[in-house]
Amino acid sequence: MNILKGDLIQLALAGRFDVIIHGCNCFCTMGAGIAKLIRDDFPEAYQADQETKTGDKKKLGTYSLAHIARNGKRFTIVNGYTQYDFSGPGPLVDYGAVQKLFARIKKEFPNQRIGYPKIGAGLAKGDWDVISGIINTELKEEDHTLVEYSH
């Protein structure tokens, strides 16, 4: 896992990544955290989320996506369904869903430059040591980067 300080969205817009992944709940809100920023900046990603079934637990470990083209740069946003609900006692992240999601990412986006925040470790209250271990295992030998937010 590469680690970079910065703004995941701005780095994607600058052409640093082919794919960016963020965690979502299964209720089609994208109402907080980086999901809200993505919803606000990329209505295509929010629309992809809206086209999934609200409240469907079967979404865990799957994703919706949007292909983005801005200012001559192209990248894909993956809305990864890594938690069922958006409130309650933690952790809300589903570690099995994280594993399933990143296994699919490796299979379906090979040899891509992949960027992500601390998926599941912020508002979803998950243990980043556990989550980063899953990501490192599933994306072994891929070019993947944790972007630690700083402005």
C-alpha positions in Angstrom: 0.0 0.0 0.0 1.3 3.4 -1.0 0.4 6.2 1.3 -0.1 9.8 0.0 -1.3 12.9 1.9 -3.7 15.0 0.0 -7.2 15.3 -1.4 -8.4 12.1 -3.1 -10.9 13.9 -5.3 -8.4 16.6 -6.4 -5.7 13.9 -7.1 -8.2 12.0 -9.3 -9.1 15.2 -11.2 -5.4 15.8 -11.7 -5.0 12.4 -13.4 -3.2 10.6 -10.5 -5.7 7.6 -10.4 -7.6 5.5 -12.9 -10.0 4.3 -10.2 -11.1 5.8 -6.9 -13.0 3.8 -4.3 -15.0 5.0 -1.4 -17.3 3.2 1.1 -21.0 3.5 1.1 -23.9 2.2 3.1 -26.8 0.4 1.5 -29.4 3.2 1.8 -28.5 5.3 -1.3 -27.8 8.5 0.7 -24.2 9.4 0.2 -24.9 12.1 2.9 -21.8 12.3 4.9 -18.0 12.1 4.7 -16.2 11.6 1.4 -19.4 10.1 0.0 -21.1 13.5 0.3 -18.2 15.2 -1.3 -18.4 12.7 -4.2 -22.1 13.1 -4.5 -21.8 16.9 -4.7 -18.9 16.9 -7.2 -19.8 13.9 -9.3 -23.6 13.6 -9.7 -22.9 10.6 -12.0 -21.6 8.6 -9.0 -24.7 9.6 -7.0 -26.9 8.6 -9.8 -25.2 5.2 -10.0 -25.9 4.7 -6.3 -29.5 5.8 -6.8 -30.0 3.1 -9.4 -29.4 0.4 -6.8 -32.1 -1.0 -4.4 -32.3 1.1 -1.2 -31.7 -0.9 2.0 -30.7 -4.1 0.2 -28.3 -6.1 2.3 -27.3 -8.1 -0.8 -25.4 -5.0 -1.9 -22.7 -5.6 0.7 -19.4 -6.4 -1.0 -20.6 -5.1 -4.4 -20.4 -1.7 -6.0 -21.9 0.7 -8.4 -19.7 2.9 -10.5 -19.5 6.0 -12.7 -17.1 6.8 -15.4 -16.0 10.4 -15.0 -14.5 12.7 -17.7 -13.4 16.2 -16.5 -10.9 18.6 -18.1 -9.4 16.0 -20.3 -9.0 13.5 -17.4 -10.9 10.2 -17.1 -11.3 8.0 -14.1 -13.8 5.7 -12.5 -15.5 6.2 -9.2 -16.5 3.0 -7.4 -19.2 3.3 -4.8 -18.3 0.3 -2.6 -21.0 -1.1 -0.4 -19.0 -1.8 2.8 -21.5 -1.1 5.5 -25.2 -1.8 5.8 -26.4 1.1 7.9 -25.2 4.7 8.5 -25.8 5.0 12.3 -25.7 3.0 15.5 -23.0 1.6 17.7 -19.8 0.7 15.9 -18.3 -0.7 14.0 -20.7 -0.2 11.1 -18.2 -1.5 8.5 -18.7 -5.1 7.4 -15.2 -6.6 7.2 -16.4 -9.4 5.0 -17.9 -6.9 2.6 -14.6 -5.0 2.4 -12.8 -8.3 1.6 -15.4 -9.2 -1.1 -15.3 -5.7 -2.6 -11.5 -5.6 -2.9 -11.3 -9.1 -4.3 -13.7 -7.9 -7.0 -11.7 -4.7 -7.6 -8.5 -6.8 -8.2 -10.3 -9.0 -10.6 -12.3 -6.3 -12.5 -9.7 -3.4 -12.5 -6.4 -5.1 -13.0 -3.3 -3.0 -13.6 -5.1 0.3 -12.8 -3.9 3.1 -10.5 -6.3 2.8 -7.5 -6.8 5.4 -4.8 -9.0 5.3 -1.7 -9.5 7.0 1.7 -9.5 5.0 5.0 -12.6 3.1 3.9 -14.7 2.0 6.8 -12.4 3.5 9.4 -14.0 7.0 9.7 -17.8 7.3 10.1 -18.2 3.5 9.9 -16.0 3.2 13.0 -13.9 0.2 11.8 -10.4 -0.8 12.7 -8.0 0.6 10.1 -5.4 -2.1 10.9 -7.9 -4.8 10.0 -9.2 -3.0 6.9 -5.7 -2.1 5.6 -4.7 -5.7 6.1 -7.6 -6.9 4.0 -6.9 -4.3 1.2 -3.2 -5.2 1.1 -4.0 -8.9 0.8 -6.7 -8.5 -1.9 -4.7 -5.9 -3.9 -1.4 -7.6 -3.7 0.8 -6.6 -6.6 -1.6 -3.9 -7.7 -0.8 -0.1 -7.7 -3.0 1.1 -4.9 -2.7 4.1 -2.7 -4.3 5.2 0.6 -4.9 9.0 0.4 -4.8 10.5 3.9 -6.8 13.7 3.7 -4.9 17.0 4.1 -5.7 20.3 2.4 
